[in-house]
Amino acid sequence: MLQITDMAASAFRDILAQDEVKGQAIRLVPERTSDGQGGISLEAIDEPAPADAQAEARGVRVVVAHCASMGEDREFLFDV
């Protein structure tokens, strides 16, 4: 299950509304920093990969990359 706060949804909409951003959805992708810390990066996309988990939340289409979703029984809460 994907949960997005009002503030995160507003931030995602602001990102997608920028002229230089090409995409209609936000894709959340796991990343590792050089010191081994985990994080999540954002990508603006038009279409998700086949294995990505998709959700429409607060008027924003959000996709979680397959490697980040780690199974359908996980819950995610995104806040900004």
DSSP file with accessible surface (Angstrom, degrees, kcal/mol):
  #  RESIDUE AA STRUCTURE BP1 BP2  ACC     N-H-->O    O-->H-N    N-H-->O    O-->H-N    TCO  KAPPA ALPHA  PHI   PSI    X-CA   Y-CA   Z-CA
    1    1 A M              0   0  132      0, 0.0    75,-2.5     0, 0.0     2,-0.5   0.000 360.0 360.0 360.0 138.0    0.0    0.0    0.0
    2    2 A L  E     -a   76   0A  30     73,-0.2     2,-0.4    52,-0.1    75,-0.2  -0.945 360.0-174.4-112.5 124.0    1.3    3.4   -0.9
    3    3 A Q  E     -a   77   0A  84     73,-3.3    75,-2.4    -2,-0.5     2,-0.4  -0.974   0.7-173.3-118.2 135.8    0.4    6.4    1.2
    4    4 A I  E     -a   78   0A   2     -2,-0.4    75,-0.2    73,-0.2    73,-0.0  -0.996  19.5-131.9-129.8 128.8    1.3   10.0    0.3
    5    5 A T     >  -     0   0   30     73,-2.3     4,-2.7    -2,-0.4     5,-0.2  -0.274  28.8-108.3 -71.6 163.4    0.7   13.0    2.6
    6    6 A D  H  > S+     0   0  113      1,-0.2     4,-2.4     2,-0.2     5,-0.2   0.898 120.9  52.1 -58.1 -40.3   -0.9   16.1    1.3
    7    7 A M  H  > S+     0   0  119      2,-0.2     4,-2.2     1,-0.2    -1,-0.2   0.916 110.5  46.6 -66.3 -41.6    2.5   17.9    1.5
    8    8 A A  H  > S+     0   0    0     70,-0.3     4,-2.8     2,-0.2     5,-0.2   0.928 112.0  50.9 -66.3 -43.1    4.3   15.2   -0.5
    9    9 A A  H  X S+     0   0    0     -4,-2.7     4,-2.6     1,-0.2    -2,-0.2   0.920 110.3  50.1 -60.7 -41.2    1.5   15.1   -3.2
   10   10 A S  H  X S+     0   0   49     -4,-2.4     4,-2.4    -5,-0.2    -1,-0.2   0.921 111.1  48.7 -63.0 -42.1    1.7   18.9   -3.5
   11   11 A A  H  X S+     0   0   27     -4,-2.2     4,-2.2     2,-0.2    -2,-0.2   0.919 111.5  49.5 -65.3 -41.5    5.5   18.6   -3.9
   12   12 A F  H  X S+     0   0    9     -4,-2.8     4,-2.4     2,-0.2    -2,-0.2   0.919 110.9  49.7 -63.6 -42.8    5.2   15.9   -6.6
   13   13 A R  H  X S+     0   0  106     -4,-2.6     4,-1.7     1,-0.2    -1,-0.2   0.911 109.4  52.3 -62.5 -40.3    2.6   18.0   -8.5
   14   14 A D  H  X S+     0   0  100     -4,-2.4     4,-0.7     2,-0.2    -1,-0.2   0.903 109.3  49.9 -61.7 -40.9    4.9   21.0   -8.3
   15   15 A I  H >< S+     0   0   51     -4,-2.2     3,-1.1     1,-0.2    -2,-0.2   0.951 112.3  46.4 -62.0 -48.3    7.7   18.8   -9.8
   16   16 A L  H 3< S+     0   0   36     -4,-2.4    -1,-0.2     1,-0.2     7,-0.2   0.770 106.7  59.8 -68.6 -23.9    5.6   17.5  -12.6
   17   17 A A  H 3< S+     0   0   75     -4,-1.7    -1,-0.2    -5,-0.2    -2,-0.2   0.640  78.7 109.4 -80.1 -13.4    4.2   21.0  -13.4
   18   18 A Q  S X< S-     0   0   85     -3,-1.1     3,-1.3    -4,-0.7    -3,-0.0  -0.401  73.0-131.4 -67.1 138.1    7.7   22.5  -14.2
   19   19 A D  T 3  S+     0   0  140      1,-0.3    -1,-0.1    -2,-0.1    -3,-0.0   0.851 105.2  51.7 -57.8 -38.0    8.2   23.2  -17.9
   20   20 A E  T 3  S+     0   0  139      2,-0.1     2,-0.5     0, 0.0    -1,-0.3   0.601  90.7  92.0 -80.1  -8.5   11.6   21.4  -18.0
   21   21 A V    <   -     0   0   33     -3,-1.3     2,-0.7    -6,-0.2     0, 0.0  -0.760  60.4-162.3 -90.4 124.6   10.2   18.2  -16.4
   22   22 A K        +     0   0  158     -2,-0.5     2,-0.2    22,-0.1    24,-0.1  -0.912  48.0  75.7-108.7 107.2    9.0   15.7  -19.0
   23   23 A G        -     0   0   16     -2,-0.7    23,-0.3    -7,-0.2     3,-0.1  -0.810  58.7-139.5 163.7 159.6    6.7   13.1  -17.4
   24   24 A Q  S    S+     0   0  138     21,-2.3    37,-0.4    -2,-0.2     2,-0.3   0.348  85.0  39.3-118.6   0.7    3.2   12.5  -16.1
   25   25 A A  E    S-B   45   0B   0     20,-1.9    20,-2.6    35,-0.1     2,-0.5  -0.968  74.5-119.7-146.3 160.1    4.1   10.4  -13.1
   26   26 A I  E     -Bc  44  62B   1     35,-2.3    37,-3.1    -2,-0.3     2,-0.5  -0.895  23.4-159.5-102.8 130.7    6.6   10.2  -10.3
   27   27 A R  E     -Bc  43  63B  49     16,-3.2    16,-2.0    -2,-0.5     2,-0.5  -0.952   6.9-148.4-112.2 127.4    8.7    7.1  -10.0
   28   28 A L  E     -Bc  42  64B   2     35,-3.3    37,-2.9    -2,-0.5    14,-0.2  -0.850  20.0-177.5 -97.0 125.3   10.4    6.3   -6.7
   29   29 A V  E     -B   41   0B  24     12,-2.6    12,-3.4    -2,-0.5     2,-0.1  -0.983  24.3-122.7-129.3 131.4   13.7    4.4   -7.1
   30   30 A P  E     +B   40   0B  53      0, 0.0     2,-0.3     0, 0.0    10,-0.2  -0.382  34.2 178.9 -69.7 149.7   16.0    3.1   -4.3
   31   31 A E  E     -B   39   0B  95      8,-2.2     8,-2.0    -2,-0.1     2,-0.4  -0.974  21.4-140.1-146.5 159.6   19.6    4.3   -4.4
   32   32 A R  E     -B   38   0B 187     -2,-0.3     6,-0.2     6,-0.2     2,-0.1  -0.982  17.1-138.9-121.4 135.9   22.8    3.9   -2.3
   33   33 A T    >   -     0   0   62      4,-2.6     3,-2.2    -2,-0.4     6,-0.0  -0.374  35.4 -98.1 -83.9 170.4   25.2    6.7   -1.5
   34   34 A S  T 3  S+     0   0  137      1,-0.3    -1,-0.1     2,-0.1    -2,-0.0   0.773 125.0  55.7 -63.2 -22.7   29.0    6.2   -1.6
   35   35 A D  T 3  S-     0   0  114      2,-0.1    -1,-0.3     1,-0.0    -2,-0.0   0.305 122.5-104.5 -93.7  11.2   29.0    5.7    2.2
   36   36 A G  S <  S+     0   0   42     -3,-2.2     2,-0.2     1,-0.3    -2,-0.1   0.439  73.0 141.8  88.2  -2.3   26.4    2.9    1.9
   37   37 A Q        -     0   0  123      1,-0.1    -4,-2.6    -5,-0.0    -1,-0.3  -0.480  46.0-128.8 -73.3 144.9   23.4    4.8    3.1
   38   38 A G  E     +B   32   0B  51     -6,-0.2     2,-0.3    -2,-0.2    -6,-0.2  -0.585  36.3 152.4 -92.2 156.0   20.1    4.0    1.4
   39   39 A G  E     -B   31   0B  31     -8,-2.0    -8,-2.2    -2,-0.2     2,-0.4  -0.927  37.2-109.9-161.6-175.4   17.8    6.6    0.0
   40   40 A I  E     -B   30   0B  80     -2,-0.3     2,-0.3   -10,-0.2   -12,-0.0  -0.998  22.2-159.7-132.9 131.6   15.1    7.1   -2.6
   41   41 A S  E     -B   29   0B  34    -12,-3.4   -12,-2.6    -2,-0.4     2,-0.4  -0.727  14.4-131.7-105.5 160.2   15.4    9.2   -5.8
   42   42 A L  E     -B   28   0B  81     -2,-0.3     2,-0.4   -14,-0.2   -14,-0.2  -0.902  19.5-175.2-112.1 141.3   12.6   10.6   -7.8
   43   43 A E  E     -B   27   0B  80    -16,-2.0   -16,-3.2    -2,-0.4     2,-0.5  -0.993  23.2-133.6-131.5 141.0   12.1   10.4  -11.6
   44   44 A A  E     +B   26   0B  36     -2,-0.4     2,-0.3   -18,-0.2   -18,-0.2  -0.833  39.6 171.1 -89.4 126.7    9.5   11.9  -13.8
   45   45 A I  E     -B   25   0B  24    -20,-2.6   -21,-2.3    -2,-0.5   -20,-1.9  -0.912  39.8-150.5-133.8 161.8    8.2    9.3  -16.2
   46   46 A D  S    S+     0   0   82      1,-0.3    -1,-0.1    -2,-0.3   -23,-0.1   0.799  89.0  19.3 -95.2 -42.3    5.4    8.8  -18.7
   47   47 A E  S    S-     0   0  143    -22,-0.1    -1,-0.3   -23,-0.0     2,-0.0  -0.993  76.9-129.2-133.6 135.2    5.1    5.0  -18.4
   48   48 A P        -     0   0   21      0, 0.0     6,-0.0     0, 0.0    17,-0.0  -0.326  33.8 -97.4 -74.9 162.0    6.2    2.7  -15.6
   49   49 A A    >   -     0   0   41      1,-0.1     3,-1.6     4,-0.1    17,-0.0  -0.443  42.4-105.3 -70.4 154.1    8.2   -0.5  -16.1
   50   50 A P  T 3  S+     0   0  142      0, 0.0    -1,-0.1     0, 0.0     0, 0.0   0.830 118.6  45.0 -54.9 -35.3    6.0   -3.7  -16.2
   51   51 A A  T 3  S+     0   0   59      2,-0.1     2,-0.0     0, 0.0    -2,-0.0   0.511  88.0 113.3 -90.8  -3.0    7.0   -4.8  -12.7
   52   52 A D    <   -     0   0   13     -3,-1.6     2,-0.4     1,-0.1    13,-0.2  -0.346  68.8-122.0 -68.8 149.3    6.6   -1.4  -11.0
   53   53 A A  E     -D   64   0B  47     11,-2.3    11,-3.0    -2,-0.0     2,-0.3  -0.797  32.2-159.5 -90.6 131.4    3.8   -0.9   -8.4
   54   54 A Q  E     +D   63   0B 113     -2,-0.4     2,-0.3     9,-0.2     9,-0.2  -0.852  16.3 168.3-115.9 150.9    1.5    1.9   -9.3
   55   55 A A  E     -D   62   0B  31      7,-2.2     7,-3.0    -2,-0.3     2,-0.6  -0.985  29.3-138.7-153.8 151.0   -0.9    4.0   -7.3
   56   56 A E  E     +D   61   0B 131     -2,-0.3     2,-0.4     5,-0.2     5,-0.2  -0.968  33.4 175.0-107.8 120.8   -3.0    7.2   -7.8
   57   57 A A  E >   -D   60   0B  13      3,-3.0     3,-1.8    -2,-0.6    -2,-0.1  -0.975  61.5 -21.4-136.9 120.4   -2.7    9.2   -4.6
   58   58 A R  T 3  S-     0   0  129     -2,-0.4    -1,-0.1     1,-0.3     3,-0.1   0.860 127.3 -49.2  51.9  40.4   -4.1   12.7   -4.0
   59   59 A G  T 3  S+     0   0   58      1,-0.2     2,-0.4   -46,-0.0    -1,-0.3   0.577 118.4 107.3  79.8  10.0   -4.3   13.4   -7.7
   60   60 A V  E <   - D   0  57B   4     -3,-1.8    -3,-3.0     2,-0.0     2,-0.6  -0.975  65.4-135.9-123.1 131.7   -0.7   12.3   -8.4
   61   61 A R  E     - D   0  56B  54     -2,-0.4   -35,-2.3   -37,-0.4     2,-0.4  -0.784  30.0-174.4 -85.3 121.0    0.3    9.1  -10.2
   62   62 A V  E     -cD  26  55B   0     -7,-3.0    -7,-2.2    -2,-0.6     2,-0.4  -0.959   9.8-165.6-123.1 137.0    3.1    7.5   -8.2
   63   63 A V  E     -cD  27  54B   0    -37,-3.1   -35,-3.3    -2,-0.4     2,-0.6  -0.970   8.9-151.6-123.5 134.0    5.1    4.4   -9.2
   64   64 A V  E     -cD  28  53B   6    -11,-3.0   -11,-2.3    -2,-0.4   -35,-0.2  -0.941  29.7-116.2-105.8 122.2    7.4    2.5   -6.9
   65   65 A A    >>  -     0   0    1    -37,-2.9     4,-1.7    -2,-0.6     3,-1.6  -0.258  26.2-115.6 -55.6 142.8   10.3    0.7   -8.8
   66   66 A H  H 3> S+     0   0  113      1,-0.3     4,-1.2     2,-0.2     3,-0.4   0.880 115.5  53.1 -51.2 -44.2   10.0   -3.0   -8.5
   67   67 A C  H 34 S+     0   0   87      1,-0.2    -1,-0.3     2,-0.2    -2,-0.1   0.771 112.3  47.1 -68.0 -19.7   13.3   -3.3   -6.6
   68   68 A A  H <4 S+     0   0   11     -3,-1.6    -1,-0.2   -40,-0.2    -2,-0.2   0.749 101.4  63.8 -89.3 -25.1   11.9   -0.8   -4.1
   69   69 A S  H  < S-     0   0   14     -4,-1.7     5,-0.3    -3,-0.4    -2,-0.2   0.838  74.8-169.5 -74.0 -31.4    8.5   -2.3   -3.6
   70   70 A M     <  -     0   0  111     -4,-1.2     3,-0.2     2,-0.1    -3,-0.1   0.822  63.1 -28.1  51.5  35.5    9.9   -5.6   -2.1
   71   71 A G  S >  S-     0   0   38     -5,-0.3     3,-1.0     1,-0.1     0, 0.0  -0.055  72.7 -90.5 107.1 154.9    6.5   -7.3   -2.3
   72   72 A E  T 3  S+     0   0  193      1,-0.2    -1,-0.1    -2,-0.0    -2,-0.1   0.613 113.4  68.8 -78.4 -12.2    2.9   -6.3   -2.2
   73   73 A D  T 3  S+     0   0  143     -3,-0.2    -1,-0.2     2,-0.1     2,-0.2   0.476  78.4 103.3 -88.4   2.3    2.5   -6.6    1.5
   74   74 A R    <   -     0   0  126     -3,-1.0     2,-0.4    -5,-0.3    -3,-0.0  -0.493  60.1-146.3 -81.1 151.5    4.7   -3.6    2.2
   75   75 A E        -     0   0  137     -2,-0.2     2,-0.4   -73,-0.0   -73,-0.2  -0.952  11.1-165.5-117.4 141.9    3.4   -0.2    3.2
   76   76 A F  E     -a    2   0A  42    -75,-2.5   -73,-3.3    -2,-0.4     2,-0.5  -0.985   6.4-170.3-126.9 135.8    5.0    3.1    2.2
   77   77 A L  E     -a    3   0A 111     -2,-0.4     2,-0.5   -75,-0.2   -73,-0.2  -0.988   8.4-164.8-125.3 119.3    4.4    6.5    3.6
   78   78 A F  E     +a    4   0A  32    -75,-2.4   -73,-2.3    -2,-0.5     2,-0.3  -0.924  14.6 167.1-109.3 126.0    5.9    9.5    1.7
   79   79 A D              0   0  108     -2,-0.5    -2,-0.0   -75,-0.2   -73,-0.0  -0.955 360.0 360.0-133.8 150.4    6.1   12.8    3.4
   80   80 A V              0   0  102     -2,-0.3   -72,-0.1     0, 0.0   -73,-0.1  -0.926 360.0 360.0-118.4 360.0    8.0   15.9    2.6
